[in-house]
Amino acid sequence: MTIESILGAIVIGAVVGALGRLLLPGRQPIGWILTIVVGIVAALIGTALAQVMGVETTKGIDWIELVMQLVLAVVGVGIVAGIRGRSRV
């Protein structure tokens, strides 16, 4: 991973985290900062997985990589919301 790909993953991660939260049905008891952090982690993992899997990078939008990041963000937001929801009784 280069610095550019890491910075790109961070910026895209903020958007992916917000989209992941919007796509997850129901109310999530987590704040926006935690949502963005989950999105950044999902974007970094999705980028790494795409590179390991050999998904070709293009000069445009890498749709397969973006979908992987989005799915990871939805799963991550769901997991974090489940953990945070149980701890607030």
Phi and psi restraints in degrees (range 20) as a CNS / XPLOR table:
assign (resid 1 and name C) (resid 2 and name N)
       (resid 2 and name CA) (resid 2 and name C) 1.0 -95.4 20.0 2
assign (resid 2 and name N) (resid 2 and name CA)
       (resid 2 and name C) (resid 3 and name N) 1.0 169.6 20.0 2
assign (resid 2 and name C) (resid 3 and name N)
       (resid 3 and name CA) (resid 3 and name C) 1.0 -61.1 20.0 2
assign (resid 3 and name N) (resid 3 and name CA)
       (resid 3 and name C) (resid 4 and name N) 1.0 -39.7 20.0 2
assign (resid 3 and name C) (resid 4 and name N)
       (resid 4 and name CA) (resid 4 and name C) 1.0 -62.8 20.0 2
assign (resid 4 and name N) (resid 4 and name CA)
       (resid 4 and name C) (resid 5 and name N) 1.0 -40.6 20.0 2
assign (resid 4 and name C) (resid 5 and name N)
       (resid 5 and name CA) (resid 5 and name C) 1.0 -70.0 20.0 2
assign (resid 5 and name N) (resid 5 and name CA)
       (resid 5 and name C) (resid 6 and name N) 1.0 -34.7 20.0 2
assign (resid 5 and name C) (resid 6 and name N)
       (resid 6 and name CA) (resid 6 and name C) 1.0 -67.7 20.0 2
assign (resid 6 and name N) (resid 6 and name CA)
       (resid 6 and name C) (resid 7 and name N) 1.0 -45.9 20.0 2
assign (resid 6 and name C) (resid 7 and name N)
       (resid 7 and name CA) (resid 7 and name C) 1.0 -63.9 20.0 2
assign (resid 7 and name N) (resid 7 and name CA)
       (resid 7 and name C) (resid 8 and name N) 1.0 -39.3 20.0 2
assign (resid 7 and name C) (resid 8 and name N)
       (resid 8 and name CA) (resid 8 and name C) 1.0 -63.5 20.0 2
assign (resid 8 and name N) (resid 8 and name CA)
       (resid 8 and name C) (resid 9 and name N) 1.0 -39.5 20.0 2
assign (resid 8 and name C) (resid 9 and name N)
       (resid 9 and name CA) (resid 9 and name C) 1.0 -65.8 20.0 2
assign (resid 9 and name N) (resid 9 and name CA)
       (resid 9 and name C) (resid 10 and name N) 1.0 -34.9 20.0 2
assign (resid 9 and name C) (resid 10 and name N)
       (resid 10 and name CA) (resid 10 and name C) 1.0 -67.4 20.0 2
assign (resid 10 and name N) (resid 10 and name CA)
       (resid 10 and name C) (resid 11 and name N) 1.0 -46.5 20.0 2
assign (resid 10 and name C) (resid 11 and name N)
       (resid 11 and name CA) (resid 11 and name C) 1.0 -65.1 20.0 2
assign (resid 11 and name N) (resid 11 and name CA)
       (resid 11 and name C) (resid 12 and name N) 1.0 -47.2 20.0 2
assign (resid 11 and name C) (resid 12 and name N)
       (resid 12 and name CA) (resid 12 and name C) 1.0 -66.2 20.0 2
assign (resid 12 and name N) (resid 12 and name CA)
       (resid 12 and name C) (resid 13 and name N) 1.0 -33.4 20.0 2
assign (resid 12 and name C) (resid 13 and name N)
       (resid 13 and name CA) (resid 13 and name C) 1.0 -60.7 20.0 2
assign (resid 13 and name N) (resid 13 and name CA)
       (resid 13 and name C) (resid 14 and name N) 1.0 -36.9 20.0 2
assign (resid 13 and name C) (resid 14 and name N)
       (resid 14 and name CA) (resid 14 and name C) 1.0 -63.1 20.0 2
assign (resid 14 and name N) (resid 14 and name CA)
       (resid 14 and name C) (resid 15 and name N) 1.0 -41.9 20.0 2
assign (resid 14 and name C) (resid 15 and name N)
       (resid 15 and name CA) (resid 15 and name C) 1.0 -71.0 20.0 2
assign (resid 15 and name N) (resid 15 and name CA)
       (resid 15 and name C) (resid 16 and name N) 1.0 -42.8 20.0 2
assign (resid 15 and name C) (resid 16 and name N)
       (resid 16 and name CA) (resid 16 and name C) 1.0 -63.8 20.0 2
assign (resid 16 and name N) (resid 16 and name CA)
       (resid 16 and name C) (resid 17 and name N) 1.0 -39.3 20.0 2
assign (resid 16 and name C) (resid 17 and name N)
       (resid 17 and name CA) (resid 17 and name C) 1.0 -62.5 20.0 2
assign (resid 17 and name N) (resid 17 and name CA)
       (resid 17 and name C) (resid 18 and name N) 1.0 -43.7 20.0 2
assign (resid 17 and name C) (resid 18 and name N)
       (resid 18 and name CA) (resid 18 and name C) 1.0 -64.8 20.0 2
assign (resid 18 and name N) (resid 18 and name CA)
       (resid 18 and name C) (resid 19 and name N) 1.0 -42.6 20.0 2
assign (resid 18 and name C) (resid 19 and name N)
       (resid 19 and name CA) (resid 19 and name C) 1.0 -65.7 20.0 2
assign (resid 19 and name N) (resid 19 and name CA)
       (resid 19 and name C) (resid 20 and name N) 1.0 -38.9 20.0 2
assign (resid 19 and name C) (resid 20 and name N)
       (resid 20 and name CA) (resid 20 and name C) 1.0 -61.0 20.0 2
assign (resid 20 and name N) (resid 20 and name CA)
       (resid 20 and name C) (resid 21 and name N) 1.0 -40.0 20.0 2
assign (resid 20 and name C) (resid 21 and name N)
       (resid 21 and name CA) (resid 21 and name C) 1.0 -68.7 20.0 2
assign (resid 21 and name N) (resid 21 and name CA)
       (resid 21 and name C) (resid 22 and name N) 1.0 -38.9 20.0 2
assign (resid 21 and name C) (resid 22 and name N)
       (resid 22 and name CA) (resid 22 and name C) 1.0 -67.3 20.0 2
assign (resid 22 and name N) (resid 22 and name CA)
       (resid 22 and name C) (resid 23 and name N) 1.0 -35.0 20.0 2
assign (resid 22 and name C) (resid 23 and name N)
       (resid 23 and name CA) (resid 23 and name C) 1.0 -77.0 20.0 2
assign (resid 23 and name N) (resid 23 and name CA)
       (resid 23 and name C) (resid 24 and name N) 1.0 -22.4 20.0 2
assign (resid 23 and name C) (resid 24 and name N)
       (resid 24 and name CA) (resid 24 and name C) 1.0 -78.8 20.0 2
assign (resid 24 and name N) (resid 24 and name CA)
       (resid 24 and name C) (resid 25 and name N) 1.0 120.5 20.0 2
assign (resid 24 and name C) (resid 25 and name N)
       (resid 25 and name CA) (resid 25 and name C) 1.0 -69.3 20.0 2
assign (resid 25 and name N) (resid 25 and name CA)
       (resid 25 and name C) (resid 26 and name N) 1.0 151.7 20.0 2
assign (resid 25 and name C) (resid 26 and name N)
       (resid 26 and name CA) (resid 26 and name C) 1.0 91.3 20.0 2
assign (resid 26 and name N) (resid 26 and name CA)
       (resid 26 and name C) (resid 27 and name N) 1.0 -178.8 20.0 2
assign (resid 26 and name C) (resid 27 and name N)
       (resid 27 and name CA) (resid 27 and name C) 1.0 -97.7 20.0 2
assign (resid 27 and name N) (resid 27 and name CA)
       (resid 27 and name C) (resid 28 and name N) 1.0 133.2 20.0 2
assign (resid 27 and name C) (resid 28 and name N)
       (resid 28 and name CA) (resid 28 and name C) 1.0 -106.1 20.0 2
assign (resid 28 and name N) (resid 28 and name CA)
       (resid 28 and name C) (resid 29 and name N) 1.0 125.2 20.0 2
assign (resid 28 and name C) (resid 29 and name N)
       (resid 29 and name CA) (resid 29 and name C) 1.0 -83.1 20.0 2
assign (resid 29 and name N) (resid 29 and name CA)
       (resid 29 and name C) (resid 30 and name N) 1.0 47.4 20.0 2
assign (resid 29 and name C) (resid 30 and name N)
       (resid 30 and name CA) (resid 30 and name C) 1.0 -128.0 20.0 2
assign (resid 30 and name N) (resid 30 and name CA)
       (resid 30 and name C) (resid 31 and name N) 1.0 154.7 20.0 2
assign (resid 30 and name C) (resid 31 and name N)
       (resid 31 and name CA) (resid 31 and name C) 1.0 -82.9 20.0 2
assign (resid 31 and name N) (resid 31 and name CA)
       (resid 31 and name C) (resid 32 and name N) 1.0 173.6 20.0 2
assign (resid 31 and name C) (resid 32 and name N)
       (resid 32 and name CA) (resid 32 and name C) 1.0 -70.0 20.0 2
assign (resid 32 and name N) (resid 32 and name CA)
       (resid 32 and name C) (resid 33 and name N) 1.0 -32.9 20.0 2
assign (resid 32 and name C) (resid 33 and name N)
       (resid 33 and name CA) (resid 33 and name C) 1.0 -65.3 20.0 2
assign (resid 33 and name N) (resid 33 and name CA)
       (resid 33 and name C) (resid 34 and name N) 1.0 -43.9 20.0 2
assign (resid 33 and name C) (resid 34 and name N)
       (resid 34 and name CA) (resid 34 and name C) 1.0 -65.6 20.0 2
assign (resid 34 and name N) (resid 34 and name CA)
       (resid 34 and name C) (resid 35 and name N) 1.0 -35.0 20.0 2
assign (resid 34 and name C) (resid 35 and name N)
       (resid 35 and name CA) (resid 35 and name C) 1.0 -62.8 20.0 2
assign (resid 35 and name N) (resid 35 and name CA)
       (resid 35 and name C) (resid 36 and name N) 1.0 -43.0 20.0 2
assign (resid 35 and name C) (resid 36 and name N)
       (resid 36 and name CA) (resid 36 and name C) 1.0 -66.9 20.0 2
assign (resid 36 and name N) (resid 36 and name CA)
       (resid 36 and name C) (resid 37 and name N) 1.0 -39.4 20.0 2
assign (resid 36 and name C) (resid 37 and name N)
       (resid 37 and name CA) (resid 37 and name C) 1.0 -62.5 20.0 2
assign (resid 37 and name N) (resid 37 and name CA)
       (resid 37 and name C) (resid 38 and name N) 1.0 -42.7 20.0 2
assign (resid 37 and name C) (resid 38 and name N)
       (resid 38 and name CA) (resid 38 and name C) 1.0 -62.2 20.0 2
assign (resid 38 and name N) (resid 38 and name CA)
       (resid 38 and name C) (resid 39 and name N) 1.0 -41.2 20.0 2
assign (resid 38 and name C) (resid 39 and name N)
       (resid 39 and name CA) (resid 39 and name C) 1.0 -63.4 20.0 2
assign (resid 39 and name N) (resid 39 and name CA)
       (resid 39 and name C) (resid 40 and name N) 1.0 -40.0 20.0 2
assign (resid 39 and name C) (resid 40 and name N)
       (resid 40 and name CA) (resid 40 and name C) 1.0 -64.6 20.0 2
assign (resid 40 and name N) (resid 40 and name CA)
       (resid 40 and name C) (resid 41 and name N) 1.0 -44.4 20.0 2
assign (resid 40 and name C) (resid 41 and name N)
       (resid 41 and name CA) (resid 41 and name C) 1.0 -62.8 20.0 2
assign (resid 41 and name N) (resid 41 and name CA)
       (resid 41 and name C) (resid 42 and name N) 1.0 -42.8 20.0 2
assign (resid 41 and name C) (resid 42 and name N)
       (resid 42 and name CA) (resid 42 and name C) 1.0 -63.4 20.0 2
assign (resid 42 and name N) (resid 42 and name CA)
       (resid 42 and name C) (resid 43 and name N) 1.0 -39.1 20.0 2
assign (resid 42 and name C) (resid 43 and name N)
       (resid 43 and name CA) (resid 43 and name C) 1.0 -66.8 20.0 2
assign (resid 43 and name N) (resid 43 and name CA)
       (resid 43 and name C) (resid 44 and name N) 1.0 -41.4 20.0 2
assign (resid 43 and name C) (resid 44 and name N)
       (resid 44 and name CA) (resid 44 and name C) 1.0 -65.2 20.0 2
assign (resid 44 and name N) (resid 44 and name CA)
       (resid 44 and name C) (resid 45 and name N) 1.0 -44.5 20.0 2
assign (resid 44 and name C) (resid 45 and name N)
       (resid 45 and name CA) (resid 45 and name C) 1.0 -66.7 20.0 2
assign (resid 45 and name N) (resid 45 and name CA)
       (resid 45 and name C) (resid 46 and name N) 1.0 -41.8 20.0 2
assign (resid 45 and name C) (resid 46 and name N)
       (resid 46 and name CA) (resid 46 and name C) 1.0 -62.5 20.0 2
assign (resid 46 and name N) (resid 46 and name CA)
       (resid 46 and name C) (resid 47 and name N) 1.0 -39.9 20.0 2
assign (resid 46 and name C) (resid 47 and name N)
       (resid 47 and name CA) (resid 47 and name C) 1.0 -65.2 20.0 2
assign (resid 47 and name N) (resid 47 and name CA)
       (resid 47 and name C) (resid 48 and name N) 1.0 -43.9 20.0 2
assign (resid 47 and name C) (resid 48 and name N)
       (resid 48 and name CA) (resid 48 and name C) 1.0 -63.7 20.0 2
assign (resid 48 and name N) (resid 48 and name CA)
       (resid 48 and name C) (resid 49 and name N) 1.0 -43.3 20.0 2
assign (resid 48 and name C) (resid 49 and name N)
       (resid 49 and name CA) (resid 49 and name C) 1.0 -62.6 20.0 2
assign (resid 49 and name N) (resid 49 and name CA)
       (resid 49 and name C) (resid 50 and name N) 1.0 -40.9 20.0 2
assign (resid 49 and name C) (resid 50 and name N)
       (resid 50 and name CA) (resid 50 and name C) 1.0 -63.7 20.0 2
assign (resid 50 and name N) (resid 50 and name CA)
       (resid 50 and name C) (resid 51 and name N) 1.0 -39.1 20.0 2
assign (resid 50 and name C) (resid 51 and name N)
       (resid 51 and name CA) (resid 51 and name C) 1.0 -69.3 20.0 2
assign (resid 51 and name N) (resid 51 and name CA)
       (resid 51 and name C) (resid 52 and name N) 1.0 -39.3 20.0 2
assign (resid 51 and name C) (resid 52 and name N)
       (resid 52 and name CA) (resid 52 and name C) 1.0 -66.6 20.0 2
assign (resid 52 and name N) (resid 52 and name CA)
       (resid 52 and name C) (resid 53 and name N) 1.0 -39.4 20.0 2
assign (resid 52 and name C) (resid 53 and name N)
       (resid 53 and name CA) (resid 53 and name C) 1.0 -74.9 20.0 2
assign (resid 53 and name N) (resid 53 and name CA)
       (resid 53 and name C) (resid 54 and name N) 1.0 -11.9 20.0 2
assign (resid 53 and name C) (resid 54 and name N)
       (resid 54 and name CA) (resid 54 and name C) 1.0 81.2 20.0 2
assign (resid 54 and name N) (resid 54 and name CA)
       (resid 54 and name C) (resid 55 and name N) 1.0 23.9 20.0 2
assign (resid 54 and name C) (resid 55 and name N)
       (resid 55 and name CA) (resid 55 and name C) 1.0 -65.7 20.0 2
assign (resid 55 and name N) (resid 55 and name CA)
       (resid 55 and name C) (resid 56 and name N) 1.0 124.8 20.0 2
assign (resid 55 and name C) (resid 56 and name N)
       (resid 56 and name CA) (resid 56 and name C) 1.0 -67.4 20.0 2
assign (resid 56 and name N) (resid 56 and name CA)
       (resid 56 and name C) (resid 57 and name N) 1.0 134.9 20.0 2
assign (resid 56 and name C) (resid 57 and name N)
       (resid 57 and name CA) (resid 57 and name C) 1.0 -91.8 20.0 2
assign (resid 57 and name N) (resid 57 and name CA)
       (resid 57 and name C) (resid 58 and name N) 1.0 138.5 20.0 2
assign (resid 57 and name C) (resid 58 and name N)
       (resid 58 and name CA) (resid 58 and name C) 1.0 -117.4 20.0 2
assign (resid 58 and name N) (resid 58 and name CA)
       (resid 58 and name C) (resid 59 and name N) 1.0 174.1 20.0 2
assign (resid 58 and name C) (resid 59 and name N)
       (resid 59 and name CA) (resid 59 and name C) 1.0 -76.2 20.0 2
assign (resid 59 and name N) (resid 59 and name CA)
       (resid 59 and name C) (resid 60 and name N) 1.0 -18.5 20.0 2
assign (resid 59 and name C) (resid 60 and name N)
       (resid 60 and name CA) (resid 60 and name C) 1.0 -93.6 20.0 2
assign (resid 60 and name N) (resid 60 and name CA)
       (resid 60 and name C) (resid 61 and name N) 1.0 -150.2 20.0 2
assign (resid 60 and name C) (resid 61 and name N)
       (resid 61 and name CA) (resid 61 and name C) 1.0 -82.4 20.0 2
assign (resid 61 and name N) (resid 61 and name CA)
       (resid 61 and name C) (resid 62 and name N) 1.0 131.1 20.0 2
assign (resid 61 and name C) (resid 62 and name N)
       (resid 62 and name CA) (resid 62 and name C) 1.0 -88.0 20.0 2
assign (resid 62 and name N) (resid 62 and name CA)
       (resid 62 and name C) (resid 63 and name N) 1.0 94.9 20.0 2
assign (resid 62 and name C) (resid 63 and name N)
       (resid 63 and name CA) (resid 63 and name C) 1.0 -65.6 20.0 2
assign (resid 63 and name N) (resid 63 and name CA)
       (resid 63 and name C) (resid 64 and name N) 1.0 -38.4 20.0 2
assign (resid 63 and name C) (resid 64 and name N)
       (resid 64 and name CA) (resid 64 and name C) 1.0 -64.7 20.0 2
assign (resid 64 and name N) (resid 64 and name CA)
       (resid 64 and name C) (resid 65 and name N) 1.0 -44.2 20.0 2
assign (resid 64 and name C) (resid 65 and name N)
       (resid 65 and name CA) (resid 65 and name C) 1.0 -63.7 20.0 2
assign (resid 65 and name N) (resid 65 and name CA)
       (resid 65 and name C) (resid 66 and name N) 1.0 -41.1 20.0 2
assign (resid 65 and name C) (resid 66 and name N)
       (resid 66 and name CA) (resid 66 and name C) 1.0 -64.8 20.0 2
assign (resid 66 and name N) (resid 66 and name CA)
       (resid 66 and name C) (resid 67 and name N) 1.0 -40.1 20.0 2
assign (resid 66 and name C) (resid 67 and name N)
       (resid 67 and name CA) (resid 67 and name C) 1.0 -66.2 20.0 2
assign (resid 67 and name N) (resid 67 and name CA)
       (resid 67 and name C) (resid 68 and name N) 1.0 -40.3 20.0 2
assign (resid 67 and name C) (resid 68 and name N)
       (resid 68 and name CA) (resid 68 and name C) 1.0 -61.0 20.0 2
assign (resid 68 and name N) (resid 68 and name CA)
       (resid 68 and name C) (resid 69 and name N) 1.0 -43.2 20.0 2
assign (resid 68 and name C) (resid 69 and name N)
       (resid 69 and name CA) (resid 69 and name C) 1.0 -63.8 20.0 2
assign (resid 69 and name N) (resid 69 and name CA)
       (resid 69 and name C) (resid 70 and name N) 1.0 -41.4 20.0 2
assign (resid 69 and name C) (resid 70 and name N)
       (resid 70 and name CA) (resid 70 and name C) 1.0 -66.5 20.0 2
assign (resid 70 and name N) (resid 70 and name CA)
       (resid 70 and name C) (resid 71 and name N) 1.0 -42.7 20.0 2
assign (resid 70 and name C) (resid 71 and name N)
       (resid 71 and name CA) (resid 71 and name C) 1.0 -63.4 20.0 2
assign (resid 71 and name N) (resid 71 and name CA)
       (resid 71 and name C) (resid 72 and name N) 1.0 -42.6 20.0 2
assign (resid 71 and name C) (resid 72 and name N)
       (resid 72 and name CA) (resid 72 and name C) 1.0 -64.3 20.0 2
assign (resid 72 and name N) (resid 72 and name CA)
       (resid 72 and name C) (resid 73 and name N) 1.0 -35.1 20.0 2
assign (resid 72 and name C) (resid 73 and name N)
       (resid 73 and name CA) (resid 73 and name C) 1.0 -68.3 20.0 2
assign (resid 73 and name N) (resid 73 and name CA)
       (resid 73 and name C) (resid 74 and name N) 1.0 -41.6 20.0 2
assign (resid 73 and name C) (resid 74 and name N)
       (resid 74 and name CA) (resid 74 and name C) 1.0 -62.4 20.0 2
assign (resid 74 and name N) (resid 74 and name CA)
       (resid 74 and name C) (resid 75 and name N) 1.0 -45.5 20.0 2
assign (resid 74 and name C) (resid 75 and name N)
       (resid 75 and name CA) (resid 75 and name C) 1.0 -63.5 20.0 2
assign (resid 75 and name N) (resid 75 and name CA)
       (resid 75 and name C) (resid 76 and name N) 1.0 -44.0 20.0 2
assign (resid 75 and name C) (resid 76 and name N)
       (resid 76 and name CA) (resid 76 and name C) 1.0 -63.9 20.0 2
assign (resid 76 and name N) (resid 76 and name CA)
       (resid 76 and name C) (resid 77 and name N) 1.0 -43.6 20.0 2
assign (resid 76 and name C) (resid 77 and name N)
       (resid 77 and name CA) (resid 77 and name C) 1.0 -63.6 20.0 2
assign (resid 77 and name N) (resid 77 and name CA)
       (resid 77 and name C) (resid 78 and name N) 1.0 -39.7 20.0 2
assign (resid 77 and name C) (resid 78 and name N)
       (resid 78 and name CA) (resid 78 and name C) 1.0 -62.8 20.0 2
assign (resid 78 and name N) (resid 78 and name CA)
       (resid 78 and name C) (resid 79 and name N) 1.0 -42.7 20.0 2
assign (resid 78 and name C) (resid 79 and name N)
       (resid 79 and name CA) (resid 79 and name C) 1.0 -66.4 20.0 2
assign (resid 79 and name N) (resid 79 and name CA)
       (resid 79 and name C) (resid 80 and name N) 1.0 -47.5 20.0 2
assign (resid 79 and name C) (resid 80 and name N)
       (resid 80 and name CA) (resid 80 and name C) 1.0 -65.4 20.0 2
assign (resid 80 and name N) (resid 80 and name CA)
       (resid 80 and name C) (resid 81 and name N) 1.0 -40.5 20.0 2
assign (resid 80 and name C) (resid 81 and name N)
       (resid 81 and name CA) (resid 81 and name C) 1.0 -64.3 20.0 2
assign (resid 81 and name N) (resid 81 and name CA)
       (resid 81 and name C) (resid 82 and name N) 1.0 -38.3 20.0 2
assign (resid 81 and name C) (resid 82 and name N)
       (resid 82 and name CA) (resid 82 and name C) 1.0 -65.3 20.0 2
assign (resid 82 and name N) (resid 82 and name CA)
       (resid 82 and name C) (resid 83 and name N) 1.0 -41.4 20.0 2
assign (resid 82 and name C) (resid 83 and name N)
       (resid 83 and name CA) (resid 83 and name C) 1.0 -68.9 20.0 2
assign (resid 83 and name N) (resid 83 and name CA)
       (resid 83 and name C) (resid 84 and name N) 1.0 -45.1 20.0 2
assign (resid 83 and name C) (resid 84 and name N)
       (resid 84 and name CA) (resid 84 and name C) 1.0 -68.9 20.0 2
assign (resid 84 and name N) (resid 84 and name CA)
       (resid 84 and name C) (resid 85 and name N) 1.0 -33.6 20.0 2
assign (resid 84 and name C) (resid 85 and name N)
       (resid 85 and name CA) (resid 85 and name C) 1.0 -67.9 20.0 2
assign (resid 85 and name N) (resid 85 and name CA)
       (resid 85 and name C) (resid 86 and name N) 1.0 -36.3 20.0 2
assign (resid 85 and name C) (resid 86 and name N)
       (resid 86 and name CA) (resid 86 and name C) 1.0 -74.4 20.0 2
assign (resid 86 and name N) (resid 86 and name CA)
       (resid 86 and name C) (resid 87 and name N) 1.0 -30.0 20.0 2
assign (resid 86 and name C) (resid 87 and name N)
       (resid 87 and name CA) (resid 87 and name C) 1.0 -79.4 20.0 2
assign (resid 87 and name N) (resid 87 and name CA)
       (resid 87 and name C) (resid 88 and name N) 1.0 -14.7 20.0 2
assign (resid 87 and name C) (resid 88 and name N)
       (resid 88 and name CA) (resid 88 and name C) 1.0 -102.2 20.0 2
assign (resid 88 and name N) (resid 88 and name CA)
       (resid 88 and name C) (resid 89 and name N) 1.0 79.5 20.0 2
